[in-house]
Amino acid sequence: MLKWDVVYHIGVPVLDKQHNRIIELANDLVVNILRCEEIEKERQITEAALAELISYTAKHLQEEEEHMLQYDYPELAEHKREHEILMTEAQRILTEAQHGQGGFSFDALMVMKKWLEEHILVCDKKLGEFLQSAQSRQG
């Protein structure tokens, strides 16, 4: 599980709040999986929690990309590719869960957790610094 920490702050309040919510949803997914004893119930809960996480994350990524466009972020294409990779992997995991291809994989969750941490700590930190600078220049 991830724990929200100031290290994840990128300095853009609306995006920081969304990152915090994404971490909460990811943790809710883990908690729900751990509480389920029946495989069918686990699958249903996993699907619902994962679908909510993916939906919220997609909205967040769209908003991030809108900020990048608004301020003409020079690394928009690369950052957007990172988002596409995440969403493709998340959708693959959800599709597998929906088609009953086994229980939810903790390996998949660990991949997503690692990606999320690295993305926020590297790509989004860089974006946050750029946005703060751009916003201060605009006054």
Buried (B, 14 or more C-beta within 10 A) or exposed (E): EBEBEEEBBBBBEEBBEBBBBBBBBBBBBBEBBEEBEEEEEBBBBBBEBBBEBBEBBBEBBEEBBEBBEEBEBEBBEEBBEBBEEBBEBBEEBBEBBEEEEEBBBEEBBEEBBEBBBEBBEEBBBBBBEBBEEBBEEEE
